[in-house]
Amino acid sequence: MTFFSVRTVILIGSLCASFVGFAQNQPIILRDQRELFVDDYLIDTRTNLELRLGTPVSAGKALQFTEPWEGQFCTYVSVVNAGDRFQLYYRGLAGYEGKGDQQVTCYAESQDGIHWMKPKLNLFKVNGTLENNVVLGDNPQRSTHNLAVLYDNRPGVPADERYKAVGGESNTKIPSSGLFRYVSPDGIHWKRYARDTAALFHDYALDSQNVLTWVPAEKVYAIYLRAWTGRKPGELYPAGGIRSIARSTSRDFIHWSKPEMMTFGDTEREHLYTNTTQPYFRAPQLLISMPFRFSPQLKVLSDAQLIENGTDKTQWKGVADGVFMTSRGGTVYNRKFMESFVRPGSEQKNWGARSNIPAMGVIATGPAEMSFFVTRAYGTRAVFLERMTLRTDGFASLHGGYTEGSIVTKPLVLQGNNLVANYATSSVGYVKVAVLDENGKAIAGFEESELLVGDQIDGLVSWKNGKTVNELGDRKIRLKFIVRDADLYSFAIR
């Protein structure tokens, strides 16, 4: 055993403390990067401004599930942008009309993310016909229960593994059950991953959508999987536990870490049934998650109403909605907003147990619009997929009322030529930007920008003297955003 003098221990402690302090004082470097106002990551001080959650707007039915091989339990949707088209995957035939528990994975595609078609693929015979849109048939791995798809377009990925997926359930009585990997060259023709001789994970309650993604900031694959709190080895559904999320990572898709439970900060714990965790396409360092939050003991409608709606009896107890949270990697979620993001709404059929499930995938559907999808009327014959829209970057905003307010960021280094902002103002509202030194004093020539008035997704921030942020070089600065009767959604350094 090695012994140290008290003086040596104190010296080491001082050096460690100095290193930590040095690391904490390092500026955040923004290099050709967009930042959204969905958390407090960049905010040092905030005065008279509110971080306000966005309000998704319905764009109507995107897909109706009326085919004989679909059924009233269609859900667990993945939406991917393959560059030349959008592709969509969902579960069909889950115990529909007394057909047992046969399940298939169905497929649709779209050129614009708005209008969807179901191709006749002739791959799997279901209910006596090959003329269907099924891409994966019922199998012993039960991977069709919840297949989650990733389009992996990074350089160097083998062509026959361009698409990756995970799917499957756990049953402690069936050792061969669990979560399995799949690959495909085109997202239509799938096969078990060659190295997948056994389940990737078994000892977890996997019976909802387990999300597979690539995390650019960490350069790892990640699976965000269903887990329960209070779980003991071999126990899938612990008494007194609640549905939660665990994470496993891999650098090569072959070797995976032991799942670790995610944390949610100092917030009330709620049943989070799914998670949809994916990089945001305009700011991939930010992971967007839209879990469906479950209240298992709540029953809003009467038995008579549920019967009239045709709600399957398995869905009579429990109510769900969609919530919004973010992550910047690791095992940490930020639940800045605890309120509902997607409400059940006025349609009674949405008040069954597992309606209102947000799908994996947020996509651009216009120059200033993005969309995501929600399963509605689950457990009824009217089940459908609804498209929800938001302003581009509009998950949340820095909202200013009639009285001017401001935020000041933590120390930054801006590596780029221009600063742009995504904002919407009233006729009398505005956004202004000042550049401060790291001590909070305005830098000459950057005191306040020209007023930003109007509605712009990427409005250029300019100063009267023609100065641009590239003149700041690697100087430590702070940005001060001044907002009146306006919403500021994001800014970017280019």
Stockholm file with secondary structure:
# STOCKHOLM 1.0

chainA/1-494         MTFFSVRTVILIGSLCASFVGFAQNQPIILRDQRELFVDDYLIDTRTNLELRLGTPVSAGKALQFTEPWEGQFCTYVSVVNAGDRFQLYYRGLAGYEGKGDQQVTCYAESQDGIHWMKPKLNLFKVNGTLENNVVLGDNPQRSTHNLAVLYDNRPGVPADERYKAVGGESNTKIPSSGLFRYVSPDGIHWKRYARDTAALFHDYALDSQNVLTWVPAEKVYAIYLRAWTGRKPGELYPAGGIRSIARSTSRDFIHWSKPEMMTFGDTEREHLYTNTTQPYFRAPQLLISMPFRFSPQLKVLSDAQLIENGTDKTQWKGVADGVFMTSRGGTVYNRKFMESFVRPGSEQKNWGARSNIPAMGVIATGPAEMSFFVTRAYGTRAVFLERMTLRTDGFASLHGGYTEGSIVTKPLVLQGNNLVANYATSSVGYVKVAVLDENGKAIAGFEESELLVGDQIDGLVSWKNGKTVNELGDRKIRLKFIVRDADLYSFAIR
#=GR chainA/1-494 SS CCCCCHHHHHHHHHHHHHHHHHHHTSCEEEESEEEESSSSSSEEEEESEEEEECCCEEEEEEEECCSTTTCTTCCCCEEEECSSCEEEEEEECSSGGGCTTCCEEEEEEESSSSSCBCCCCCCSCBTTBSCSCEEECCCTTCGGGSCEEEECCCTTCCGGGSEEEEECCCCTTCTTCSBEEEEESSSSSCEECTTCSSCSBCSSCCCSCCEEEEETTTTEEEEEEEEETTCCTTCSSCTTCCEEEEEEEESSSSSCCCCEECBCCSSCCCEECCCCCEEETTEEEEEEECCEEEETTCCCSCHHHHHHHTCCGGGSSCEEEECCEEECSTTBCBCCCCSCSBCCCSCGGGGSTTCCEECBCCEEEETTEEEEEEEESTTSTTCEEEEEEEETTTTEEEEECSSCEEEEECCEEEESSCEEEEEEEEEEEEEEEEEEETTSCBCTTCSSCCCBCSEEEEEECCCTTCCCGGGGTTCCEEEEEEEEEEEEEEEEEC
#=GC SS_cons         CCCCCHHHHHHHHHHHHHHHHHHHTSCEEEESEEEESSSSSSEEEEESEEEEECCCEEEEEEEECCSTTTCTTCCCCEEEECSSCEEEEEEECSSGGGCTTCCEEEEEEESSSSSCBCCCCCCSCBTTBSCSCEEECCCTTCGGGSCEEEECCCTTCCGGGSEEEEECCCCTTCTTCSBEEEEESSSSSCEECTTCSSCSBCSSCCCSCCEEEEETTTTEEEEEEEEETTCCTTCSSCTTCCEEEEEEEESSSSSCCCCEECBCCSSCCCEECCCCCEEETTEEEEEEECCEEEETTCCCSCHHHHHHHTCCGGGSSCEEEECCEEECSTTBCBCCCCSCSBCCCSCGGGGSTTCCEECBCCEEEETTEEEEEEEESTTSTTCEEEEEEEETTTTEEEEECSSCEEEEECCEEEESSCEEEEEEEEEEEEEEEEEEETTSCBCTTCSSCCCBCSEEEEEECCCTTCCCGGGGTTCCEEEEEEEEEEEEEEEEEC
//
